[in-house]
Amino acid sequence: MKVVVFDLDDTLYDELTFVRSGFRAVAAFLRNIINISEEELFEWMWTRLQTNGRGAIFDDLLHHFGAYSKTMVRKCISVYRMHKPDIVLPETTITCLEQLKDHPLYIVTDGNKIVQHNKLEALHLYKKMKHCYVTHRYGIHNAKPSPYCFMHIVKREKVSPHDVVYIGDNPKKDFVGIKPLGFRTIRVMTGQYRSIEMPKEYEADIRIESLIQLKDVLNG
């Protein structure tokens, strides 16, 4: 493969580390407003996440501590989205990117533009990639499974889709839009989607357990 493209969340790093960082920021924001310790607020959110999954955690938190208002929920969401995350790339990712540094490296990631930008900056990925495509910068309709940003990469590199491999973790959207065009696809079995099985058209060509396997797979 001439060009290697990565998803971001749960592919290059564990997204729960971002969630943890965001909860810390919200707890620090709320502690003096509702007079509850930062640690108690954080632990409540983290336990709620483990037991009930993602959802209206800030609504539930504020209801629980008797401080609910729509305005306060919006402020918590803003703090979560705008905070500078305390996250790092795992050593396996750093090794993988170093092994592939002779290839043009890209990222294609969905999500809030500010949130994804802050993650990319915190992980120093702008320096490691030729370009990072945050799909929502081009309109939500161009988010995955749309091939829009992938076709930008094809044009930029002057290659065919067969020369591009995409590594992602979410079979619900990462591969189904680009496989019919000839892009190569690899699913890394990490993160919240690792146990999900999808129909063949949604699945990647190859599965790996860790990015540390990627170089051998690409050279195989």
N, C-alpha and C positions, 0 to 999 in steps of 0.2 A: 504494500500500500504506500502511495506517495504522500497522502495527507491523512492526518489522524485528528479526529474531532471527539471531544469529550462532553458529556453532560457534566453538571456541577454537583448538585446536591445528592448525597448518598452514592456518588460515583467517585469523585475526587476527595471527598471528606465526609465525615459523619454529620448529617444535618442536625441531629439531636444536640450536637455541641453548639450550634447556632441558637437553637431553641433555648437551651440552658442559659446562654449568654443573654438572650433577650429577656428571659424571665428575671435574671439578676438585675437588668436595667430597669424593668418595671417595678420590681421590689424596692430598689433604691429610690425611685421616683415617688412611690406611694408611702414609704415608711413615715415621713413626717406629716403627710396629709391626713392619714387615718390612724396615726399613732400606734402602729404595729411594727414589730421589729422586721428588718429586712430578711433575716433568716426564716422567720415564721412565714412571711409572705411567699418567699421563694419555695420553701418546702411544701406549702399548700398547693401551689401551682404545679410543682413537679410531681407530687403524689397524684393530683387530679389527672395529669397527663397519663401517668402509668396505668391508672385504673379505668379511666373513661375515654382515653384517646383524645385526639384533637377535636376542638369544637369551641364553644363560647366560653373559654376559660376565664377571660377577664370579666365577663358578665357574672359568671359564677363566683369568682373571687370577691368581687365587690358586693354581691348579694350576701355572701357568707359573712363578711365583716361589716355589714350594715352601711356601706358607703356607695351603693349603686346609684348611678345616673348615666344617661346616655352620653352626656358630655365627658364624664370621667372614663367611660369605656373607650370613647374616641381618643382621649389623651393617652390611655394605656397602649392602644394600638399604634399611635404615632410614636411613642417612646420605643416600642418594640421594633418598629420598622426603621426608625432613624438612628438607632444606637450604633456605635462602632463595635462590631462584634469581636469578642475574645475567642478566636478560633485559629487553628493551625492545620497545615497539611500533615497527614500521617507520613511516617517514613517510607511506607510502601509506595505512596503516591510520588514523593520526592524522587525515589529511586527510579520509578517508572518513567517519569518525565525526563530525568537525566538520560536514561537509556534511549529515549526516543528523540533526543534534541536535534538530531540531523533531519528529522521530518518537519514539515510545516505543521504546527500544533494550533488547534482552535478549540474554542468552547462554544456550545450552543445551549443556552439555559433559559427556561421559562421563569416567570415570576415578576413581582414588583420591581420596577427599574431601580429605585433607590436601594431596596434591600439587596438585590443581586449585585449591584455595583459595590456596596459596602462589603459584601462577602468577598468579592473578587479582589478588592483592595487589601482586606485583612489577610487574605491568603497569598498575597503577592503574585497573583496569577496573571495580571496584566504584563508583568515582566517576563513571564515564562511562555506566554502564548503569542502567536502572530496576531491574533485578534480574538476578542471575546464578544460573541453575539448574545445580547440579552433580547430575546424575541419580542418582548413587550415594547421595546423601543420602536418597533416597526408596526405596531398595532397588535392588539390581542388576537385578532383573527390570523395573524402570522405566527402564533405560538405553535409548538408541536401539538398534533402530528403534521402540521403544515411543513412542506419542504422548503419554504421560502428562504430561510437563512442558509440552509444547506446548498441551495442553488447559487446563492451569493458566493459561497466558498468555491464552488466549481468554477464559476466565472473568474473569480479572483486568481485562482491557481492555474486556470487554463488547462483543466483536466476533465476527465469524464467521471460520472458518479462511481464507476467501477474502481477508480483510483482513490476513493475516499472511504475510510472506515469510521463508523460512529460507535462509541462506547457509552452505554447508558445503563440504567438500573430499572426503569419503569416500563414494563411491557404494555401497559395500557396506552401509551402514546409515543414512546421514544422511537420505535422502529416501523410502525405500520404505514406511516406516510412516505417513508424514503425507500423502503425495500423494493417496491414495484419499479422505482426509477433506476435501480441497479447499485445503490449504495451498499457497501458491506456493513454488517451490523454485529456487535458483540455485546452481550448482556453480562454485567458483573453482578453476581448474586449477593448483593449487600443491601442494607437499608430496609425500609418498611415494606418494600414490594418483593423481597427475596423469596417468599413462599407462594407468590401468586403464579398461577398457571393460566395461560391465555391460548386462544386458538392459534394455529400455525402462522397465519398471516400477521399476527401481532408479535410473534416471537423473533428473537435475533437469530442469525445464522449460527452463532457459536455462543456458548456460555463459559464463563470463567468464575472461579471463586474469589480471586483477588487480582488487583492490577499488577501484582508482581509476576503473573503469568503472561501478561500481555505481549511482551517482547517475543517470547518463544512462539506464541500463537501467530503473531504477524509474520514471523520468519519461517513458520512451518509450511 
